[in-house]
């Protein structure tokens, strides 16, 4: 409940000053700025105006998912500070109007800290609560799907409140997506319409619009500045518009997010732009990412919407690879990291490379084949995955691979890729194809030979350039399964491979597999599912892709057995 006359921003500021070590330096800088502003005469803080906004939010905005679904959005002290600053600081403009000082807000917090509802609260107030007439409100994101993270909860809030629903029309698209919302109402004797629009990449409709409120969600995922800049320009003539940027940190150094973030940090440092409000929860310089006190410092809703056990689980995953660590730093500690990070770290994968004799005798063992073909430039790889157990009954995966490479210009390719293909061929890890193209007959005969040595269960293949070879393999009686190269298909085997490398449950003897694994860079879909990206990976990853195709099946074979079951298994082998 918001009590009249209470300065909630002041209460939060006093708490930060009382316990400074609990808060990041970036938050303390915002508080320093608050106290400087209190001494100024050209602007003033309107407690009633701030509290009216927060009262509206707590009265109309509800949780739309999770354990709190259907319950009112009750603001935490740090959230009250955000709203109080944005809506409470006012000034008199050139026309004698009392208007908000803040025209642009930048709030950066880790995931699960209530970011969406903060955005929806400000959006709802602009659309329904502030009294602005015939205004346009926008939700912008990297794509239409990302914008739905704010649009759908906003629509759900309206649908569950008869007061907001009266005069409102919600326009939906495919699969329940929200494209726009209109609110028709009377003010005096005049009819007005406020609009909410989910902004796509088409920026032509921005000119001539009245963008009173613009929500930029997850700025770090936006790569082009045009949309951000065009909206900012369109707001210049308005007396008190608001651009509300709310985001977590991200990857890369070229996104819209990193540029706006750097500008926001300068505002905190210099306090030289009154129109910008900034609040960032990020660790201090020289932080220890393994320290739970750092986690607590960066997550203001820890124990409320952020669960410590969930953070601990994410931390354990983060220790497995460079990519997972980067994910933890960006999503849970709010740290920008280099976007070109490889998925695996060398000290994680390299110990799994063993001499061939350590793989043991695999003759007659069940194996699943993964196949990644190329025409000329890329590597062609046949991966043989053998799920088995060690002496203690722990499930392990042994991998043997053979690579096929055109022999033409091999000296140039060795220099270009920095890989000694000729030496690897002498060791039996590479087979050359005469000329400039891959000879699929060689691959066919190799797999045919494998059927004589091993118990081949199945061939899983990347569908690119594989039709003719697959047909011939099926004529041998092999079951061949197409593995589409999408995140929904490969996310699970990729995450399992990450676990196996971390636990050192993989053994392989081909150095080219190490080379390919260390080159892997992943991309993610909007649901957070991962897939290796040949485009983003600077060097060849074909051997890892072939392995992954096979592992779509072998991951289901990786089951530990207890001591009794292991004895029974060994008896069956040596009986």
NORTAVEN-V558100 format. One line per field, one symbol per residue. phi: phi as a letter, one per 30 degrees, with the letter a starting at -180 (. if undefined). burial: # if it has 24 or more other ideal C-beta (glycine too) atoms within 12 Angstrom, else .. Layout:
phi=???
burial=???
//
This chain:
phi=.cdeidddddddddddddbdddcdeddddddededdddddcdbbcceddddddddddddccbdcaidceicddcddeddddeddddccdbacddciddbdddcbcbcbbddicieddedddddddddbcdidchcccbccadaddddddcdddddddddcbeddddicbccccdhidccabbbcacbicccbbcbcbddcddcddddidcddbbccchedcdccdededddddddedddbdbcccbacdbcjccdeedddeddddddddchcbddccbbbcbddeidcddddddedddcdcdiccccdddddddddddddaddddddddddccicdbddcdddccdddcedddbeedddidceiddbcccbbcbcadddcbcccccdabddciddbbcbcbbccbdddhddddddddhbdeddddddjcbbdcdjcbdcddddedddededdcbcddaccbdddhcedddedddddjddcbdcddcddcceddddddedddddhccbbccedddedddddbccbddcidcadcdddddbdbeddddededdecdddcdbdbddddddddddddcd
burial=.#....####.##..#......############..#.....#.###.################.......####################.......################################.#..########################..#..#...#.#.......######.........########.....#..###############...##.###.##..###############..#######.###.##.....###########....#....#########.###....#..##.#####################.#.#####..##..##.....#..#..#.########...############.....#############..#..#...#.#.#..#....#####....###.###.###.#...#.#######.#.#..##..#....#.##.#.#...##############..####################.....#####.##.#################.##.................
//
